Amino acid sequence: MAKKCTFCGNEIEPGTGMMYVKKDGTIYYFCSSKCRKNMLELKRDPKKVRWTKLYRKRT
């Protein structure tokens, strides 16, 4: 079963991507460092970033 990227919503191929676990136990899956940086370092909302699936679903 393929995982979905927490930020952009794309499917992650098995053997790729990364998993990030916060101290409270929340698990985030990322397909690339671009998604990881946008969510964790830049604290962007995926609904406001034009290249994510959540943005396209909203409009």
MODELLER restraints for C-alpha pairs under 7 A, 6 or more apart:
rsr = mdl.restraints
at = mdl.atoms
rsr.add(forms.Gaussian(group=physical.xy_distance, feature=features.Distance(at['CA:2:A'], at['CA:11:A']), mean=6.22, stdev=0.5))
rsr.add(forms.Gaussian(group=physical.xy_distance, feature=features.Distance(at['CA:2:A'], at['CA:12:A']), mean=5.87, stdev=0.5))
rsr.add(forms.Gaussian(group=physical.xy_distance, feature=features.Distance(at['CA:2:A'], at['CA:13:A']), mean=6.09, stdev=0.5))
rsr.add(forms.Gaussian(group=physical.xy_distance, feature=features.Distance(at['CA:2:A'], at['CA:14:A']), mean=6.36, stdev=0.5))
rsr.add(forms.Gaussian(group=physical.xy_distance, feature=features.Distance(at['CA:3:A'], at['CA:11:A']), mean=5.79, stdev=0.5))
rsr.add(forms.Gaussian(group=physical.xy_distance, feature=features.Distance(at['CA:3:A'], at['CA:12:A']), mean=5.35, stdev=0.5))
rsr.add(forms.Gaussian(group=physical.xy_distance, feature=features.Distance(at['CA:4:A'], at['CA:10:A']), mean=5.57, stdev=0.5))
rsr.add(forms.Gaussian(group=physical.xy_distance, feature=features.Distance(at['CA:4:A'], at['CA:11:A']), mean=4.43, stdev=0.5))
rsr.add(forms.Gaussian(group=physical.xy_distance, feature=features.Distance(at['CA:4:A'], at['CA:12:A']), mean=5.69, stdev=0.5))
rsr.add(forms.Gaussian(group=physical.xy_distance, feature=features.Distance(at['CA:4:A'], at['CA:29:A']), mean=6.89, stdev=0.5))
rsr.add(forms.Gaussian(group=physical.xy_distance, feature=features.Distance(at['CA:5:A'], at['CA:11:A']), mean=6.19, stdev=0.5))
rsr.add(forms.Gaussian(group=physical.xy_distance, feature=features.Distance(at['CA:5:A'], at['CA:12:A']), mean=6.45, stdev=0.5))
rsr.add(forms.Gaussian(group=physical.xy_distance, feature=features.Distance(at['CA:5:A'], at['CA:29:A']), mean=5.17, stdev=0.5))
rsr.add(forms.Gaussian(group=physical.xy_distance, feature=features.Distance(at['CA:5:A'], at['CA:30:A']), mean=4.72, stdev=0.5))
rsr.add(forms.Gaussian(group=physical.xy_distance, feature=features.Distance(at['CA:5:A'], at['CA:31:A']), mean=5.53, stdev=0.5))
rsr.add(forms.Gaussian(group=physical.xy_distance, feature=features.Distance(at['CA:6:A'], at['CA:28:A']), mean=5.80, stdev=0.5))
rsr.add(forms.Gaussian(group=physical.xy_distance, feature=features.Distance(at['CA:6:A'], at['CA:29:A']), mean=5.41, stdev=0.5))
rsr.add(forms.Gaussian(group=physical.xy_distance, feature=features.Distance(at['CA:6:A'], at['CA:30:A']), mean=6.05, stdev=0.5))
rsr.add(forms.Gaussian(group=physical.xy_distance, feature=features.Distance(at['CA:7:A'], at['CA:30:A']), mean=6.91, stdev=0.5))
rsr.add(forms.Gaussian(group=physical.xy_distance, feature=features.Distance(at['CA:7:A'], at['CA:35:A']), mean=5.85, stdev=0.5))
rsr.add(forms.Gaussian(group=physical.xy_distance, feature=features.Distance(at['CA:7:A'], at['CA:39:A']), mean=6.62, stdev=0.5))
rsr.add(forms.Gaussian(group=physical.xy_distance, feature=features.Distance(at['CA:7:A'], at['CA:46:A']), mean=5.86, stdev=0.5))
rsr.add(forms.Gaussian(group=physical.xy_distance, feature=features.Distance(at['CA:8:A'], at['CA:35:A']), mean=6.76, stdev=0.5))
rsr.add(forms.Gaussian(group=physical.xy_distance, feature=features.Distance(at['CA:8:A'], at['CA:46:A']), mean=6.61, stdev=0.5))
rsr.add(forms.Gaussian(group=physical.xy_distance, feature=features.Distance(at['CA:8:A'], at['CA:52:A']), mean=4.44, stdev=0.5))
rsr.add(forms.Gaussian(group=physical.xy_distance, feature=features.Distance(at['CA:8:A'], at['CA:53:A']), mean=5.77, stdev=0.5))
rsr.add(forms.Gaussian(group=physical.xy_distance, feature=features.Distance(at['CA:8:A'], at['CA:54:A']), mean=6.99, stdev=0.5))
rsr.add(forms.Gaussian(group=physical.xy_distance, feature=features.Distance(at['CA:9:A'], at['CA:52:A']), mean=6.77, stdev=0.5))
rsr.add(forms.Gaussian(group=physical.xy_distance, feature=features.Distance(at['CA:9:A'], at['CA:53:A']), mean=5.67, stdev=0.5))
rsr.add(forms.Gaussian(group=physical.xy_distance, feature=features.Distance(at['CA:12:A'], at['CA:31:A']), mean=5.60, stdev=0.5))
rsr.add(forms.Gaussian(group=physical.xy_distance, feature=features.Distance(at['CA:17:A'], at['CA:30:A']), mean=5.60, stdev=0.5))
rsr.add(forms.Gaussian(group=physical.xy_distance, feature=features.Distance(at['CA:17:A'], at['CA:31:A']), mean=4.34, stdev=0.5))
rsr.add(forms.Gaussian(group=physical.xy_distance, feature=features.Distance(at['CA:17:A'], at['CA:32:A']), mean=5.89, stdev=0.5))
rsr.add(forms.Gaussian(group=physical.xy_distance, feature=features.Distance(at['CA:18:A'], at['CA:29:A']), mean=5.88, stdev=0.5))
rsr.add(forms.Gaussian(group=physical.xy_distance, feature=features.Distance(at['CA:18:A'], at['CA:30:A']), mean=5.34, stdev=0.5))
rsr.add(forms.Gaussian(group=physical.xy_distance, feature=features.Distance(at['CA:18:A'], at['CA:31:A']), mean=6.57, stdev=0.5))
rsr.add(forms.Gaussian(group=physical.xy_distance, feature=features.Distance(at['CA:19:A'], at['CA:27:A']), mean=6.92, stdev=0.5))
rsr.add(forms.Gaussian(group=physical.xy_distance, feature=features.Distance(at['CA:19:A'], at['CA:28:A']), mean=5.76, stdev=0.5))
rsr.add(forms.Gaussian(group=physical.xy_distance, feature=features.Distance(at['CA:19:A'], at['CA:29:A']), mean=4.59, stdev=0.5))
rsr.add(forms.Gaussian(group=physical.xy_distance, feature=features.Distance(at['CA:19:A'], at['CA:30:A']), mean=6.34, stdev=0.5))
rsr.add(forms.Gaussian(group=physical.xy_distance, feature=features.Distance(at['CA:20:A'], at['CA:27:A']), mean=5.80, stdev=0.5))
rsr.add(forms.Gaussian(group=physical.xy_distance, feature=features.Distance(at['CA:20:A'], at['CA:28:A']), mean=5.04, stdev=0.5))
rsr.add(forms.Gaussian(group=physical.xy_distance, feature=features.Distance(at['CA:20:A'], at['CA:29:A']), mean=6.29, stdev=0.5))
rsr.add(forms.Gaussian(group=physical.xy_distance, feature=features.Distance(at['CA:21:A'], at['CA:27:A']), mean=4.59, stdev=0.5))
rsr.add(forms.Gaussian(group=physical.xy_distance, feature=features.Distance(at['CA:21:A'], at['CA:28:A']), mean=6.31, stdev=0.5))
rsr.add(forms.Gaussian(group=physical.xy_distance, feature=features.Distance(at['CA:30:A'], at['CA:36:A']), mean=5.91, stdev=0.5))
rsr.add(forms.Gaussian(group=physical.xy_distance, feature=features.Distance(at['CA:38:A'], at['CA:44:A']), mean=5.61, stdev=0.5))
rsr.add(forms.Gaussian(group=physical.xy_distance, feature=features.Distance(at['CA:46:A'], at['CA:52:A']), mean=6.29, stdev=0.5))
rsr.add(forms.Gaussian(group=physical.xy_distance, feature=features.Distance(at['CA:46:A'], at['CA:54:A']), mean=6.30, stdev=0.5))
rsr.add(forms.Gaussian(group=physical.xy_distance, feature=features.Distance(at['CA:46:A'], at['CA:55:A']), mean=6.69, stdev=0.5))
rsr.add(forms.Gaussian(group=physical.xy_distance, feature=features.Distance(at['CA:47:A'], at['CA:54:A']), mean=5.18, stdev=0.5))
rsr.add(forms.Gaussian(group=physical.xy_distance, feature=features.Distance(at['CA:47:A'], at['CA:55:A']), mean=4.49, stdev=0.5))
rsr.add(forms.Gaussian(group=physical.xy_distance, feature=features.Distance(at['CA:48:A'], at['CA:55:A']), mean=6.01, stdev=0.5))
rsr.add(forms.Gaussian(group=physical.xy_distance, feature=features.Distance(at['CA:49:A'], at['CA:55:A']), mean=6.25, stdev=0.5))
